[in-house]
Amino acid sequence: MKNLTVVIETTNRCNLNCNYCYASTESLEDMSIETLESALTNLLGFENSPGISFIWHGGEPLLRGFSFFERIVELQSSITTKREFLNGVQTNGTLLDEQWLNFFETNRFRVSSSLDGPRDITNLTRKYPDGTVAYDDIFRGVKMLQKRANLLNERRETEPNHGRVRDLFGGLIAVIGKHNVDHIPELYEFFKEFSVQMRYNPVVDCYKRDCKIVSVSPQQYGQALCTLFDLWSADNMPYPIEPLTGMTEGLSGKPIRECTFNDTCRNGLFFIAPNGSVYPCDKIIGKQEFLLGNISQDNFYDIVFSQRHASMGLRSKQTVEGCQECDYGAVCNAGCMVNSYFSKGDLFGKDFFCDAYKMVFDHIKDRLKIKCLLLGGVACLK
């Protein structure tokens, strides 16, 4: 079994109220220290994987405070394990300050955040519960993170013994919806200044009634990614942008790490809710038909190799209608099962964005063929 990625929802509380968020606010709950201890003991004792990447998530994880994160580090240090592990945290950035950055730097956490673009775009959707816009607070936190990460990179270059430091800035997520799908050139120029790994996630579905107001169609998302690819390619692809990096790698015959097209996500990715319940994806936390077990009550081995989890792993390009005949079936790997579930109520149906992927794959393939010819006919496509 390959390395695992385990996303742990430390709380489902959040200090923001973004109108497209898929997180349910029906019952607010923090993960207890007892559940945290059970999770780390259970996961670090799992011998079928050589390593684990922990992503500490929410809600807004920094609402748990320093004592919770200090306990994470203490427990990881005290548990005897042969597993290698890494820590990352996904925060909205509003609570980041020098004290938090000191903690994450010292304990080698990678910190990722999210923005939807410049101020006027981000403020359309990212707000506090009282309606106050949040861009300035988010941007301040992200710029602090960028500044600290740049200082660490400079130290790595000048101090030979400083090479163990992980990249502090893990990357940014931009949610693509009706509020910004027609502003891709503006978004690209805005995010260029950060020069970190980017991810453009489309709005599919969520628990909030106004989610449909900002969700995008496959045609809109596909066209947005085609525009983004042209801008990115013209700049010689200076930093990774998902899902474009994964799509380009797949067409070039390289292994795809991108979640949407990596069929191992159905056996190498797990999400743990604050109450210890384990699910295959954070977007379906709380849906009983996807509950795999509880990390405080069940052995993680039994969760991983449960019949319910195995049945989800049956989704593939061989089992989803139309994928066998598709030119990109071997690259796409049937796309995302959760996108299919939200649009059709069926894990084994087509990904809602299937037509978008085909559009983008065609576009990238055409552009790469032209680039290959300009480079003298180098065979750079699979």
N, C-alpha and C positions, 0 to 999 in steps of 0.2 A: 504494500500500500504506500502511496506517495505521502508527502507532507500534508498535514491538515491545516485548514484555516478555520478558526473558531471565533465567531463574533459573539461577544457577551454583552447583553443589554443590561448595563448596570442599574438603569432606571428607565421608566418610560415617561418620567416627568421631563418637561422642557420649559425653558424660559421664553422661547419663541412660540409663535402660532402660525407657521407657514401654511398657506391655504392649500397646498398640494400634498402635504405630508401624509404618508401612508400609515404612520403610527397611530394606533387607536388611543384615544384619551378617555375611554369609557371607565377604566379602572387604573388609577395611578399607583405605582408600586416601585419600591426600591429593592434591589437585591440585598438580602441579609448577609452578614458576615458568615453565618453558618452555611448558606448556600454557596457563597464564594469559596469557602474552604472545601466543601464537597466537590465543587466543580474542578478546582485546581488539582486536588488529590486524585480524582477520577481521571482527568484528562492527562496529567503528567505520568500516570501509571499505565496508560494505554500503550502497549508494546508493539502494536501493529503498524505504527508510523514512526519514521525516524525523527520527525520534527513537527512542531506546532507553531503557527502564527496566531497569537491572540490579538483580536481587535476589540478594544473596550469602547462600547457604543452606548447609545441612548435611543430616545430622548436626548438630553444633554448630559453626557457623563461627568462633566466637571461639577455639576450640581452635587455630586456625592462628596466633594471636598477632599482635602489631602489625606485625612485619616484612612479613607477607603483605599486610595491608591497606594499609600504606604503599606497597608495590609497586603495588597496584591504582591508587592515586591518582597515583603517579609515571608509570605507563604511560598512564593516561588523559590526563594533562597533556602527554605527549610525542608522542602520536599526532595527526597532523594530520587533522582530520575536519570535515565540515560538519554532522555529526549532532549534535543536542542529546541529552544523556544525563543521567540521574538515577541515584542510588545508594540502595538500601535494603538492610537486613540483617534476617534473621529469626533470632532467637536465643531459646533457652529462658530466658534471663535470669539464670541462676545465676552467670555469670562477669562480669556487668556491674559496673563500678566507676567511680570518678570519672575515671580515666585513659581508659577506653574512651569514656565520655560526652564528654570533652574532644575526643577524636579525631573522633567522629561529629559533634559540633557544628561543629568547625572545618572539616570536609570536607563538611558538608551532607548527611550520610546520614540517611535516615529509619530508625528502629529500631522493629521490631515484635516482639512476644513472644506467649506463650500461657499460659493458665491454664484449668483446667476448672471453676473455681468456688472457694468457700471452702476452708479448710484440710482439713476432713474429707472433702470430695469429691475435691479434687486429689490428696491423698495415697493414694487408692485405686489410682491408675493411674500416677502420676508418681513414679518412684523411681530411686535410684542403682543401679548393678549389684549392690551388696552388700545391696540391700533397704531401705536407709535412705530415708525419705520426703524429698521434695524441696521441699515447699510453701514453707517458710520462706525458703529460698535464692532460689526463683523470685520470691516476693512482694517480698523485699528489693530485688532487681534491678529489678523493674517499678516499685516505688515510687520508687526513685532516678531512673529514667527519667522518670516522671511529674513529679517535683519539678523536674528540670532543664528539661523541656519547658515547665512553667508559668512558670519564671523567664524563659525566652526569649520567651514570649508577652507577659509584662509589659514586657520591654525593647522589644519591637516596638511596643507602645502608647505608650511614653514617649520612645523615641529615633527620630526621623524617618528616620534613615539605616540603621535596623536592619531594614528591611522585606524585605531579600533573604534573611533566614534562613528556611529551610524548616521546616515543622513537624517537630520532632525525633521525636515519638512517633507512629509510623505506625499503631498499632492493636494489637488483641489477637485471638487465635484461641481459641475454646473448642471442644474436641472433644466431640461429643455421643455418648454411649454408654449402656449400661445403668447405669453408675455415677452418671449425673446426669440422665437423660432425664425422670425423674419429679420433678425439683427445679427446674423452669424459673423459678418465681417467686423462689426463693432465688438462683438464678444472676443473674437480671435485677437484683435489688436489689444484689447484690455488685458487679456490673460497672458499675452506675450511677455509682459514685464516681470511676471513671476518665474517663468522658465522652469516650471516643475511639472511633474506628471499631471495630466488633466484627464478628466472623465466627463463625458457629456451623456447624462441619463435622461431619457424621455419620460414624461409623465404618462403612466398607463392607467392606473386606478388607485383609489385611496379610500379612506373611511369617511372623508368629509364631503358634504353634499355639493360644494362648489368645485370639486376636483375636475368635473367635466368641463368647467369653464376654461381651464388652463391645459387640459390634455391635448395632445397632438395626434394627427392621423399618420399612418405609415408613409403616405406621400409627402407630408410636411417634414417628417423626421428624415426620410431618405434624402430629400432635396437639401435639407440643412447639412447633412453629413457630406454630401457631394461638394457643396460650396466650401465647407470646412476643409475637406481634403485638398482642394485646389490651392487654398491659401497656405495650408501647412506644407504641402509639397513644394510650392514655389519658394518657400523659406528653407528648403532642404530638410524638412522634418526635424527641427532643432530640439524637440523634447517629445516624449511619448504622449499621444492623445488616444484614449480609448473611447469608442471601440475601433478607431481607425488603425491603430498600431497592430492590434490583433488580426484585423481583416487583411492588412497588407502582408503580415507575416504568414498568414495562412495561404494566401495566394502565391507566396514565394516558396512554399513548401516547408516552412518552419513550424515548429510546435506552437499552438495558440495558447497563450496564458489568459486571454480575455475571458471573463466569467461567462458571458452570453454564449460563446461558441466552444467552450471547453467542456466536453461531456463528462469530465471527471468532477465537475462541480456537484454532480449528483451523488458522489461518494467521498468527496474530500472537503466539503463545506458544511458547517453546522452553525446554528444560531441558538443561543440559550437565552430564554426570557428571564426577567427578574425572579420569578418563582421557581426557576430551575427547569422548566419545560424546554425540551429540545425540538427544534424544527429544522427542515432543510433550507429555509430561506427566511430572512427577516420580514419580508413582505407578507408572509402568511402566518406570522406568529399570532396565536389565538384561535386559529382555525383547527378544530379538533381532528378533522380528517387527515391532517398532516402532522399531528403530534407523534413524535418518535419515542418519547419516554421522558423521564425526569432525571436530571444529573445528580440529584440528591438521593434518589431512591433506586435507580437502576445502574448497573455496571455499564460503562460507556461501550465496552465491547458488544454487549447485547443490543445497545441502541444502534450502533453502526451496522451490525449484521442482522437487524430485525427484518422480518418479512415485509413490513410496511415500507421500510427504507429500500429494501431490495426491489420492490415493485416499482418504486420511482426511478430506479436505475435502469429499468427496462425501456424508458423513453430514449429513442435514438433515431438516427436517420433511417434505420430499417423499419421502425414501428410507427413513424409519423407519416401520414398520407401525403404523398407528393415529394417527399424528400429523396427517395431512391432515384427518381427521374431528374432531379434538379442538378444542374451543372455544379452547384456549390454545396451539395449535400455533405461531401467529405470534409469541407472546410467549416461549414456552419454547424454541423452536428445537431441539427434540428432546433437550434436556437434555445430560447429560455422557456422552461416548462411553466414558470409562474406567469409570464406574459400570456401564454396559452390559457391558463386557468382563469385569469381575470377577464379575458375577452370571450372565452367560450365555455368556461366552467369545466374544462377537460384538460388534464395534464398531457394527454397524448394527441392533442390537436396542434394545428400550426401556431407558431409564435405569432402574436398579433402584428409584429413588425416584419414578418417574412418578406413582404413585397418591398419594404424599405431596404432590407439587407440585400436582396437581389439587385435593386437599383444601384446601391453603393458598390457592391462587388463588381458589377458591370463597369461602373465608372472608374474604379481603381484599376481594374484590369486593362481598360483602354489606355489610361494615363501611363501605367507602367510599361505597356507595350511601346508607346511613343518614346518614353525615356530610354528603354532598352535600345531602340533603333538609333537614337541620338548618341548613345554610348558605344555604338559600333556593333550592334547586333548581339550584345551579351545576353545569354539566355537566363534571364532573372526571374522568369515566371515558372511555376510548377508545370 
